[in-house]
């Protein structure tokens, strides 16, 4: 099994390993082009290998991308697992996203939602606190 890397360890990777994650994050966060399906496809391809290697930031972003933007059940399941791995490693955004997903009617599991949202709230995510108030 690959070694799991924390966000802060991304900078300790060789530059060659950092580039795909940084470029994909830049593409997805860009307000002008980040919503285009072709850009999301490119970002997904860039994130795939680092996510397989255990880079938490890549797992989190790819998991979000697959869960939000893929209509395919298989891709959503893979995205869900990537988010779970990143959340277990302490990624606050992955914890928040998992909490959101567990609140949805399709995957409604209030106990799981509460667990992940409480962890995300500890990381300072206000949206997690709001969602906890609604549970």
ZIGI-V52014 format. One record per residue. RES is the residue in three letters. BURIAL is + if it has 9 or more other ideal C-beta (glycine too) atoms within 8 Angstrom, else -. Layout:
BEGIN
res=RES burial=BURIAL
res=RES burial=BURIAL
END
This chain:
BEGIN
res=UNK burial=-
res=UNK burial=-
res=UNK burial=-
res=UNK burial=-
res=UNK burial=+
res=UNK burial=+
res=UNK burial=-
res=UNK burial=-
res=UNK burial=-
res=UNK burial=+
res=UNK burial=-
res=UNK burial=-
res=UNK burial=+
res=UNK burial=-
res=UNK burial=-
res=UNK burial=-
res=UNK burial=+
res=UNK burial=+
res=UNK burial=-
res=UNK burial=+
res=UNK burial=+
res=UNK burial=-
res=UNK burial=+
res=UNK burial=+
res=UNK burial=+
res=UNK burial=-
res=UNK burial=+
res=UNK burial=+
res=UNK burial=-
res=UNK burial=+
res=UNK burial=-
res=UNK burial=-
res=UNK burial=-
res=UNK burial=+
res=UNK burial=-
res=UNK burial=-
res=UNK burial=-
res=UNK burial=-
res=UNK burial=+
res=UNK burial=+
res=UNK burial=-
res=UNK burial=+
res=UNK burial=+
res=UNK burial=+
res=UNK burial=-
res=UNK burial=+
res=UNK burial=+
res=UNK burial=+
res=UNK burial=-
res=UNK burial=+
res=UNK burial=+
res=UNK burial=-
res=UNK burial=+
res=UNK burial=+
res=UNK burial=+
res=UNK burial=+
res=UNK burial=+
res=UNK burial=+
res=UNK burial=+
res=UNK burial=+
res=UNK burial=+
res=UNK burial=+
res=UNK burial=+
res=UNK burial=+
res=UNK burial=+
res=UNK burial=+
res=UNK burial=+
res=UNK burial=-
res=UNK burial=-
res=UNK burial=+
res=UNK burial=-
res=UNK burial=-
res=UNK burial=-
res=UNK burial=-
res=UNK burial=+
res=UNK burial=+
res=UNK burial=-
res=UNK burial=+
res=UNK burial=+
res=UNK burial=+
res=UNK burial=+
res=UNK burial=+
res=UNK burial=+
res=UNK burial=+
res=UNK burial=+
res=UNK burial=+
res=UNK burial=+
res=UNK burial=-
res=UNK burial=+
res=UNK burial=-
res=UNK burial=+
res=UNK burial=+
res=UNK burial=+
res=UNK burial=+
res=UNK burial=+
res=UNK burial=+
res=UNK burial=+
res=UNK burial=+
res=UNK burial=+
res=UNK burial=+
res=UNK burial=+
res=UNK burial=+
res=UNK burial=+
res=UNK burial=-
res=UNK burial=-
res=UNK burial=-
res=UNK burial=-
res=UNK burial=+
res=UNK burial=-
res=UNK burial=+
res=UNK burial=-
res=UNK burial=+
res=UNK burial=+
res=UNK burial=+
res=UNK burial=+
res=UNK burial=+
res=UNK burial=+
res=UNK burial=+
res=UNK burial=+
res=UNK burial=+
res=UNK burial=+
res=UNK burial=-
res=UNK burial=+
res=UNK burial=-
res=UNK burial=+
res=UNK burial=-
res=UNK burial=-
res=UNK burial=+
res=UNK burial=+
res=UNK burial=-
res=UNK burial=+
res=UNK burial=+
res=UNK burial=-
res=UNK burial=-
res=UNK burial=+
END
